[in-house]
Amino acid sequence: MDDPSPSLFLIASIMDWTPEWFYILNGTLMVVLLIMSALISGSEVAFFSLSHDDLAKCKASNQPAEQTIISLLKDPKRLLATILILNNFINVGIVTLSTFVTWEIFGTKETEGLMVVILTAIVTFLIVFYGEIVPKVYANQNNLSFATRMAPFLSVAGKFFSPLSWLLMSSSNIIEKRVKQKGFSISVDELHQALEITSNKDTTEEERGILKGIVNFGTLSVRQVMKSRLDITAFDIEEDYHVLMDQINKNGFSRIPVYRDTIDKIEGILYVKDLLPYIEKDEHFEWQKLLRPGFFVPESKKVDSLLKDFQEKRVHMAIVVDEYGGTSGLITLEDVIEEIVGEISDEFDEDFDIAYNKLDDNTFVFEGKTSLNDFGKIINEDPSYFDEVKGESESIGGLLLEINSKLPRAGEKILFKKYVFTAVSVDNKRIKRVRVFIKRDEPFHTN
């Protein structure tokens, strides 16, 4: 074995005079370092698991320790750097001290290799179990009290190690910038593939559908989800009260847009609950005074952004307008939520299956107004599959007009990749019903 350093000779000379005290001192120092390691490791969990309620309590408290917690968490990177530096110094101290004692006791070449293996196993167990697992479990259950006790010490340690912390944070910032330049971006297709890979047999179709809805949610625009203007139920502002109540009873909606002259001029939204105190009024009752302001959004707005607007403004309905300010459609909070959880039906909704018929596994009949987004859900196809040909259209009928460049005749077939679209019912203005045949797993041939 290599010759020990002069400092070790000094310690060894002390051992010759007081060996018992030397071992007691080293044992005590090992226990102290292990306790410090436990406290520092527990601090990491305690500080970074504090809830909003815990932090609010600390902000409202006059206790210096709790105010110190808030101060430390204002710069979480510096706090984490301080904890890591302390933890590493202490763990290195434990390893160094235990190695020195082992050499002094079993310092022969014959036993050196075996002792190193045994020492490594023991020290690793002590550091991992007593210095990491136990304190972190305890700190997770008692995070606020643990953080309160450790806050003053970490505050002082943070100032003492501030140069080293600054160097560590600067290095991590450089690495973060380089990683960000390469990017964490991942396509929706890749997320879908990851979802298919990670889903197992215990994952139900409903759960998988919700996960796919979450993946797609941020990519959807209002135009893709909205109900078109042709399907909007709206009232003329000039209607008398009795006619209005009759229409309300027939349609069953709780919120109805009200227009003047044409649907492009929305005056406001009528909430049916606002009419309840006035049910017994005669036909001359001025119900128009009960209108609430409409919330207008552009077609290009993203659905996730709209959901935040609904939450902040506490509204459930938005009127979708085109680039000229005309009414393009209508979207509700229910429509937005359905993009994640699937169809939500209430007692006034018609059976969703009425919107299409499934003739067999490869053949469907859809209404021409069915949105491409809903169409994709039913046939399990990503709506982006049609991006190259759909233009500005968001319905099956509009898609066929884009592909065919003209209104097809009833019975006319329109081909696109593996799909055969047949116009079943057509009037002078639009395609009313479409039969869709899917040629699966085979190259598509035309006659």
C-alpha positions as CSV (number, residue, x, y, z in Angstrom):
1,M,0.0,0.0,0.0
2,D,1.2,3.5,-0.8
3,D,2.8,5.5,2.1
4,P,0.3,7.6,4.0
5,S,0.5,11.4,3.9
6,P,2.1,13.3,6.8
7,S,-1.3,14.2,8.1
8,L,-2.1,10.5,8.4
9,F,1.1,9.9,10.3
10,L,0.0,12.7,12.7
11,I,-3.3,11.0,13.3
12,A,-1.7,7.6,13.6
13,S,0.7,9.0,16.2
14,I,-2.3,10.2,18.2
15,M,-3.8,6.7,17.9
16,D,-0.7,5.2,19.6
17,W,-1.5,7.3,22.6
18,T,-5.3,7.2,22.6
19,P,-6.7,4.6,20.2
20,E,-10.0,4.3,21.9
21,W,-10.7,8.0,21.7
22,F,-9.7,8.0,18.1
23,Y,-12.3,5.4,17.1
24,I,-14.9,7.1,19.2
25,L,-14.2,10.4,17.6
26,N,-14.3,9.0,14.0
27,G,-17.5,7.0,14.8
28,T,-19.1,10.2,16.2
29,L,-18.1,12.2,13.2
30,M,-19.5,9.5,10.8
31,V,-22.9,9.6,12.6
32,V,-22.9,13.4,12.5
33,L,-22.1,13.5,8.8
34,L,-24.8,10.8,8.1
35,I,-27.4,12.9,10.1
36,M,-26.4,16.0,8.1
37,S,-26.7,14.1,4.9
38,A,-30.2,13.0,5.9
39,L,-31.2,16.6,6.8
40,I,-29.9,18.0,3.6
41,S,-31.5,15.3,1.4
42,G,-34.8,15.7,3.2
43,S,-34.7,19.5,2.7
44,E,-34.8,19.0,-1.1
45,V,-38.1,17.1,-0.9
46,A,-39.5,19.4,1.9
47,F,-38.9,22.6,0.0
48,F,-40.0,21.5,-3.4
49,S,-43.1,19.7,-2.3
50,L,-44.7,22.7,-0.5
51,S,-48.3,23.3,-1.7
52,H,-49.8,26.6,-2.6
53,D,-51.6,26.6,0.7
54,D,-48.3,26.0,2.6
55,L,-46.7,28.9,0.7
56,A,-49.7,31.1,1.4
57,K,-49.4,30.3,5.1
58,C,-45.7,31.1,5.1
59,K,-46.3,34.5,3.4
60,A,-48.9,35.4,6.0
61,S,-46.8,34.3,8.9
62,N,-44.6,36.6,11.0
63,Q,-42.1,33.8,11.9
64,P,-38.6,34.5,10.5
65,A,-38.1,30.9,9.5
66,E,-41.2,30.8,7.3
67,Q,-40.3,34.1,5.7
68,T,-36.9,32.6,5.0
69,I,-38.6,29.7,3.2
70,I,-40.3,32.2,0.8
71,S,-37.0,34.0,0.3
72,L,-35.2,30.8,-0.6
73,L,-37.9,29.6,-3.0
74,K,-37.8,32.9,-4.9
75,D,-34.6,31.5,-6.5
76,P,-35.2,27.8,-6.6
77,K,-32.2,27.1,-8.8
78,R,-29.8,28.6,-6.3
79,L,-31.5,26.7,-3.5
80,L,-31.2,23.4,-5.3
81,A,-27.6,24.1,-6.1
82,T,-26.8,24.8,-2.4
83,I,-28.5,21.6,-1.4
84,L,-26.6,19.5,-4.0
85,I,-23.3,21.1,-3.0
86,L,-23.8,20.4,0.7
87,N,-25.0,16.9,0.0
88,N,-22.0,16.0,-2.1
89,F,-19.5,17.5,0.3
90,I,-21.0,15.6,3.2
91,N,-21.2,12.3,1.2
92,V,-17.6,12.7,0.1
93,G,-16.6,13.4,3.7
94,I,-18.4,10.1,4.8
95,V,-16.6,8.1,2.1
96,T,-13.2,9.7,2.8
97,L,-13.4,9.2,6.6
98,S,-14.7,5.6,6.3
99,T,-11.9,4.8,3.8
100,F,-9.2,6.2,6.1
101,V,-10.5,4.3,9.2
102,T,-10.6,1.1,7.1
103,W,-7.0,1.5,5.9
104,E,-5.9,2.0,9.5
105,I,-7.6,-1.1,10.7
106,F,-7.2,-3.4,7.7
107,G,-4.2,-1.8,5.9
108,T,-2.5,-5.0,4.5
109,K,-2.2,-5.7,0.9
110,E,-3.8,-9.2,1.4
111,T,-7.0,-7.8,2.7
112,E,-7.1,-4.4,0.9
113,G,-9.2,-5.4,-2.1
114,L,-11.8,-7.3,0.0
115,M,-12.1,-4.5,2.5
116,V,-12.7,-1.9,-0.3
117,V,-15.6,-4.0,-1.6
118,I,-17.1,-4.4,1.9
119,L,-16.6,-0.8,2.7
120,T,-18.2,0.3,-0.6
121,A,-21.3,-1.8,0.1
122,I,-21.7,-0.7,3.7
123,V,-21.2,3.0,3.0
124,T,-23.5,2.9,0.0
125,F,-26.3,1.3,2.1
126,L,-25.9,3.8,4.9
127,I,-25.9,6.8,2.5
128,V,-28.8,5.6,0.4
129,F,-31.0,4.2,3.1
130,Y,-30.4,6.5,6.1
131,G,-29.1,9.5,4.2
132,E,-31.7,9.5,1.3
133,I,-34.7,7.2,1.5
134,V,-35.7,7.6,5.2
135,P,-35.3,11.4,5.4
136,K,-37.1,12.0,2.1
137,V,-40.1,9.8,3.1
138,Y,-40.3,11.7,6.4
139,A,-39.9,15.1,4.8
140,N,-42.6,14.4,2.2
141,Q,-45.1,13.8,5.0
142,N,-43.9,16.7,7.2
143,N,-42.6,19.1,4.5
144,L,-43.6,22.4,6.1
145,S,-42.2,21.7,9.6
146,F,-39.0,20.1,8.0
147,A,-38.5,23.1,5.7
148,T,-39.1,25.6,8.6
149,R,-36.3,23.9,10.7
150,M,-33.8,23.8,7.9
151,A,-34.5,27.2,6.3
152,P,-32.1,29.3,8.5
153,F,-29.2,26.8,8.0
154,L,-29.7,26.7,4.2
155,S,-29.9,30.5,4.1
156,V,-26.5,30.8,5.7
157,A,-25.1,27.9,3.6
158,G,-26.4,29.6,0.4
159,K,-24.5,32.7,1.1
160,F,-21.3,30.8,2.0
161,F,-21.4,28.7,-1.1
162,S,-22.7,31.4,-3.4
163,P,-19.6,31.5,-5.6
164,L,-19.8,27.8,-6.2
165,S,-23.6,27.9,-6.7
166,W,-23.1,30.7,-9.3
167,L,-20.6,28.6,-11.2
168,L,-22.9,25.5,-11.1
169,M,-25.9,27.5,-12.3
170,S,-24.0,29.2,-15.1
171,S,-22.8,25.8,-16.3
172,S,-26.3,24.4,-16.2
173,N,-27.7,27.5,-18.1
174,I,-25.2,26.9,-20.9
175,I,-26.2,23.3,-21.2
176,E,-29.9,24.2,-21.1
177,K,-29.5,26.8,-23.9
178,R,-27.7,24.2,-26.1
179,V,-30.4,21.7,-25.4
180,K,-33.1,24.2,-26.2
181,Q,-31.4,25.0,-29.5
182,K,-31.7,21.4,-30.5
183,G,-35.3,21.6,-29.3
184,F,-37.7,19.4,-27.4
185,S,-40.3,19.7,-30.1
186,I,-42.2,16.6,-31.0
187,S,-44.8,16.2,-33.6
188,V,-48.4,15.1,-32.9
189,D,-47.8,12.0,-35.0
190,E,-44.8,11.0,-32.8
191,L,-47.0,11.6,-29.7
192,H,-49.6,9.3,-31.2
193,Q,-47.0,6.6,-31.9
194,A,-45.7,6.9,-28.3
195,L,-49.3,6.6,-27.0
196,E,-49.8,3.4,-29.1
197,I,-46.6,2.0,-27.8
198,T,-47.2,2.8,-24.1
199,S,-50.8,1.8,-24.1
200,N,-51.3,-1.8,-22.8
201,K,-54.1,-4.2,-22.7
202,D,-55.3,-2.7,-19.5
203,T,-55.9,0.6,-21.2
204,T,-59.6,0.9,-22.3
205,E,-60.7,2.5,-25.5
206,E,-62.3,5.3,-23.5
207,E,-59.0,6.0,-21.8
208,R,-57.1,5.9,-25.0
209,G,-59.6,8.2,-26.6
210,I,-59.1,10.8,-23.8
211,L,-55.3,10.6,-24.1
212,K,-55.5,11.1,-27.9
213,G,-57.9,14.0,-27.3
214,I,-55.4,15.7,-25.0
215,V,-52.6,15.2,-27.5
216,N,-54.7,16.8,-30.3
217,F,-56.2,19.5,-28.1
218,G,-53.5,22.1,-28.6
219,T,-53.5,21.8,-32.4
220,L,-57.2,22.3,-33.0
221,S,-58.6,25.7,-34.1
222,V,-62.1,27.0,-33.3
223,R,-63.0,26.5,-37.0
224,Q,-62.4,22.8,-36.7
225,V,-64.7,22.4,-33.7
226,M,-67.4,25.0,-34.1
227,K,-71.0,24.4,-35.2
228,S,-71.5,26.0,-38.7
229,R,-73.8,29.0,-39.1
230,L,-76.3,26.7,-41.0
231,D,-76.8,24.7,-37.8
232,I,-77.1,27.6,-35.4
233,T,-80.4,28.1,-33.6
234,A,-80.9,31.9,-33.2
235,F,-83.8,34.3,-32.5
236,D,-84.8,37.5,-34.3
237,I,-84.7,40.4,-31.9
238,E,-88.1,41.6,-33.2
239,E,-90.0,38.5,-32.1
240,D,-92.8,39.0,-29.5
241,Y,-92.5,37.3,-26.2
242,H,-95.1,34.5,-26.7
243,V,-93.5,33.4,-30.0
244,L,-90.1,33.5,-28.4
245,M,-91.3,31.3,-25.5
246,D,-92.7,28.8,-28.0
247,Q,-89.4,28.6,-29.8
248,I,-87.5,28.1,-26.6
249,N,-89.8,25.2,-25.6
250,K,-89.2,23.5,-28.9
251,N,-85.4,23.8,-29.1
252,G,-84.4,23.1,-25.5
253,F,-81.3,25.3,-25.5
254,S,-80.3,27.2,-22.4
255,R,-78.4,30.0,-24.3
256,I,-79.5,31.3,-27.7
257,P,-77.9,34.0,-29.9
258,V,-80.2,36.9,-30.8
259,Y,-79.7,38.7,-34.2
260,R,-81.0,41.8,-35.9
261,D,-82.0,41.4,-39.6
262,T,-79.5,38.6,-40.4
263,I,-77.4,36.2,-38.3
264,D,-74.3,38.2,-39.2
265,K,-75.5,40.9,-36.8
266,I,-75.6,39.2,-33.4
267,E,-77.0,41.6,-30.8
268,G,-76.4,39.4,-27.8
269,I,-77.0,36.1,-26.0
270,L,-80.3,35.3,-24.3
271,Y,-80.0,33.1,-21.2
272,V,-83.2,31.2,-20.7
273,K,-82.8,31.3,-16.9
274,D,-83.1,35.1,-17.1
275,L,-86.6,34.6,-18.4
276,L,-87.9,32.5,-15.5
277,P,-89.1,35.4,-13.3
278,Y,-91.1,36.7,-16.3
279,I,-92.9,33.6,-17.5
280,E,-96.3,35.0,-16.9
281,K,-95.7,38.3,-18.8
282,D,-97.8,39.0,-21.9
283,E,-96.6,39.2,-25.5
284,H,-95.5,42.8,-25.2
285,F,-92.9,42.1,-22.5
286,E,-89.5,43.6,-23.6
287,W,-87.4,40.5,-23.3
288,Q,-84.7,42.2,-25.3
289,K,-83.5,44.0,-22.2
290,L,-82.4,40.7,-20.7
291,L,-79.8,40.1,-23.5
292,R,-76.2,39.6,-22.3
293,P,-73.2,40.7,-24.4
294,G,-71.9,38.2,-26.9
295,F,-68.3,36.9,-26.8
296,F,-66.8,36.9,-30.3
297,V,-63.7,34.9,-31.4
298,P,-62.0,34.5,-34.7
299,E,-62.0,31.2,-36.6
300,S,-58.2,30.8,-36.2
301,K,-58.2,30.9,-32.4
302,K,-56.8,27.8,-30.8
303,V,-59.2,25.7,-28.7
304,D,-56.9,25.5,-25.7
305,S,-56.7,29.3,-25.7
306,L,-60.5,29.6,-26.0
307,L,-60.9,27.3,-22.9
308,K,-58.8,29.7,-20.9
309,D,-61.0,32.6,-22.1
310,F,-64.1,30.7,-21.1
311,Q,-62.7,30.2,-17.6
312,E,-61.5,33.8,-17.2
313,K,-64.7,35.4,-18.6
314,R,-67.0,32.8,-17.0
315,V,-69.0,32.3,-20.2
316,H,-70.0,29.1,-22.0
317,M,-70.6,30.2,-25.5
318,A,-68.7,32.2,-28.2
319,I,-69.8,33.5,-31.6
320,V,-67.2,32.6,-34.3
321,V,-66.6,35.4,-36.8
322,D,-64.8,35.3,-40.2
323,E,-62.3,37.8,-41.5
324,Y,-65.1,40.2,-42.6
325,G,-66.8,40.2,-39.2
326,G,-69.7,37.9,-40.4
327,T,-71.0,35.0,-38.3
328,S,-69.1,31.9,-39.2
329,G,-70.4,29.6,-36.5
330,L,-70.8,29.0,-32.8
331,I,-68.8,27.1,-30.2
332,T,-69.7,26.2,-26.6
333,L,-67.7,25.0,-23.6
334,E,-69.3,21.6,-24.1
335,D,-67.9,21.5,-27.7
336,V,-64.4,22.2,-26.3
337,I,-64.6,19.6,-23.5
338,E,-65.9,17.0,-25.9
339,E,-62.6,17.2,-27.8
340,I,-61.0,15.6,-24.8
341,V,-63.6,13.3,-23.2
342,G,-65.7,12.5,-26.3
343,E,-69.4,13.2,-26.9
344,I,-71.5,14.5,-24.0
345,S,-75.2,13.9,-24.4
346,D,-78.0,15.3,-22.3
347,E,-81.8,14.8,-22.4
348,F,-82.1,17.3,-25.2
349,D,-79.5,15.9,-27.5
350,E,-80.3,13.6,-30.3
351,D,-78.5,10.3,-30.4
352,F,-75.1,11.0,-31.8
353,D,-75.2,7.8,-33.9
354,I,-77.9,9.5,-36.0
355,A,-75.2,11.7,-37.6
356,Y,-73.8,8.7,-39.4
357,N,-74.6,5.1,-40.3
358,K,-72.1,2.3,-40.3
359,L,-73.0,-0.2,-43.0
360,D,-70.0,-2.4,-42.4
361,D,-66.4,-2.1,-41.1
362,N,-65.4,-0.2,-44.3
363,T,-68.5,1.6,-45.3
364,F,-70.2,4.6,-43.6
365,V,-72.8,7.2,-44.5
366,F,-72.3,10.7,-43.2
367,E,-74.1,14.0,-43.4
368,G,-72.3,16.4,-45.6
369,K,-72.1,18.9,-42.8
370,T,-70.2,16.5,-40.5
371,S,-66.9,18.2,-39.5
372,L,-63.6,16.5,-40.7
373,N,-62.6,16.5,-37.0
374,D,-65.7,14.3,-36.1
375,F,-65.3,12.3,-39.2
376,G,-61.7,11.5,-38.2
377,K,-62.8,10.4,-34.8
378,I,-65.4,8.0,-36.1
379,I,-63.2,6.3,-38.8
380,N,-60.0,6.6,-36.6
381,E,-58.2,8.8,-39.1
382,D,-56.1,11.9,-38.2
383,P,-57.9,14.9,-39.7
384,S,-54.5,16.2,-41.0
385,Y,-54.6,13.3,-43.5
386,F,-56.8,15.6,-45.7
387,D,-54.8,18.8,-45.2
388,E,-53.3,18.7,-48.7
389,V,-56.7,18.9,-50.4
390,K,-59.2,20.3,-48.0
391,G,-58.3,24.0,-48.5
392,E,-60.4,26.1,-46.1
393,S,-63.1,23.4,-45.7
394,E,-63.8,21.8,-42.4
395,S,-66.7,19.5,-43.4
396,I,-67.0,16.4,-45.5
397,G,-69.1,18.2,-48.0
398,G,-66.6,21.0,-48.3
399,L,-63.8,18.5,-48.7
400,L,-65.5,16.9,-51.7
401,L,-66.1,20.3,-53.3
402,E,-62.4,21.0,-52.9
403,I,-61.4,17.7,-54.5
404,N,-64.0,17.7,-57.2
405,S,-63.8,21.5,-57.9
406,K,-67.6,21.5,-58.5
407,L,-70.8,20.3,-57.0
408,P,-71.1,16.6,-57.7
409,R,-74.2,14.9,-59.0
410,A,-76.1,12.4,-56.8
411,G,-74.3,9.0,-57.2
412,E,-71.0,10.5,-58.4
413,K,-67.9,9.0,-56.9
414,I,-64.9,11.1,-55.8
415,L,-61.6,9.3,-55.1
416,F,-58.9,10.3,-52.7
417,K,-56.1,7.9,-51.8
418,K,-57.8,4.9,-49.9
419,Y,-61.2,6.6,-49.8
420,V,-64.1,6.4,-52.2
421,F,-66.7,9.2,-51.5
422,T,-70.1,8.8,-53.1
423,A,-72.5,11.7,-53.1
424,V,-75.8,10.2,-51.9
425,S,-78.0,13.3,-51.6
426,V,-77.3,16.7,-53.2
427,D,-79.4,19.8,-53.6
428,N,-78.7,23.0,-55.6
429,K,-76.4,24.4,-52.9
430,R,-74.7,21.6,-51.0
431,I,-73.9,18.0,-50.5
432,K,-76.3,16.6,-48.0
433,R,-75.3,13.0,-47.5
434,V,-72.1,11.1,-48.4
435,R,-71.2,7.4,-48.5
436,V,-67.6,6.7,-47.6
437,F,-65.9,3.4,-48.5
438,I,-62.4,2.8,-47.1
439,K,-60.0,0.6,-49.1
440,R,-57.9,-0.8,-46.2
441,D,-54.4,-2.3,-46.5
442,E,-54.5,-2.4,-50.3
443,P,-53.2,-0.2,-53.1
444,F,-56.0,1.9,-54.5
445,H,-56.9,1.3,-58.2
446,T,-59.2,3.3,-60.3
447,N,-61.1,2.0,-63.4
